[in-house]
């Protein structure tokens, strides 16, 4: 299922919104009220929540001077209980801050205890502003009025260019994405079967300004609103990193903003904070094209590496096996799709290493798969790509899951996070969910768009670094081998 989209409500959306409205309220608004709100009320701001082309919810708000009043938040019955309402509310709070609101209020039915609990999590309290909206019809609700003081928000602009994605994002308070723009280079590198560093750097030079402008436009913020510039310092391709670092330093100098260096893997870990607040101690399984690591965190910004790959990373093994099976780059998603259709018919090796080790090794597995493919071709045997993919993935997932589970038990963590591009793998997600659900340990996995390289994760990690006082001068340089610890 695709990720939900929040966008401004248009007149063409009124019919779809009316379905949500009539399914939600005993005294629903009539069409002409929505028409007036959209076409005549310049204080009104309305947005729809769209999922796979269907409007499943909407929210409205008035902003008058520094006072914001949420008029409506409604979700279709079939989609309730899935945090879509919370997502809409977070979005509206962010918009209120951008529009200069100092206070925010809304009305809640006295009988709607679920909504009251949700709003109380964000600091709304009963009482406060008692002003009712003039256009609200009598009998629509027996209401409590909630009020919240709008704190000054922290906006961090993040830049990510460690490999072949040119990305710029803006994140509010380390948890809410205001803008997230990614320019992919996959098509440029696909014919080479992998990333060509010189081509990646050239594309970064061409795209960085455009992506930056798009992010600022998408955010509707001014440079005065931005608190700091966060940038990936490393690890990664040195030429690619230099483009992002140079752009960040130029912006920091020109706009007189603090410059915050961020570790790429810290970014992947903090992508989870864009989904849910982190609880410590926690364990992060980092799986990507260049990294396979287990990271223990006891507090924000503190990383203890308790396991890492001794040779090939999991993502690297995926890409090399995919290449042997004549699958296009990037190979990981193709292996995952084929694995879902195949049978686990080959007993490929698993490198457990020493009994107490949390390190990983996938070089032997990769070689075993390649030898199996070579031998089959030499004998003229028919290769079942789906079966090879399924057997290979089973070996990788088995080791990753077992070691993560053992580490989580040993360190008695409160959360397990999955980070990196391979976190998008359905086989891995399913195995980890099956392993940790009986243990009662919450498992956090970001949506697919936040698993691959993006700048929102850099801005999220950069927020913590900024709050902890970490700064860099204009002498900051790219470090392709930067240590997480």
Secondary structure as UniProt FT lines:
FT   STRAND          5..8
FT   HELIX           11..13
FT   HELIX           14..24
FT   TURN            26..27
FT   HELIX           31..39
FT   TURN            42..43
FT   STRAND          44..51
FT   TURN            52..53
FT   STRAND          54..64
FT   TURN            65..66
FT   STRAND          67..75
FT   HELIX           77..79
FT   TURN            80..81
FT   HELIX           84..98
FT   TURN            99..100
FT   STRAND          103..109
FT   TURN            110..111
FT   HELIX           113..121
FT   TURN            122..123
FT   STRAND          125..126
FT   TURN            134..135
FT   TURN            138..139
FT   STRAND          143..149
FT   STRAND          155..160
FT   STRAND          165..172
FT   TURN            173..175
FT   STRAND          176..184
FT   HELIX           186..190
FT   TURN            191..193
FT   HELIX           197..219
FT   HELIX           223..225
FT   STRAND          228..234
FT   HELIX           238..255
FT   STRAND          258..263
FT   HELIX           264..270
FT   HELIX           271..274
FT   STRAND          282..287
FT   STRAND          292..297
FT   TURN            300..301
FT   STRAND          304..309
FT   HELIX           314..324
FT   TURN            325..326
FT   HELIX           331..341
FT   TURN            355..356
FT   HELIX           363..379
FT   HELIX           385..411
FT   STRAND          415..419
FT   HELIX           421..424
FT   HELIX           426..437
FT   TURN            438..440
FT   STRAND          442..445
FT   HELIX           448..451
FT   HELIX           456..467
FT   TURN            468..469
FT   TURN            474..475
FT   TURN            480..481
//
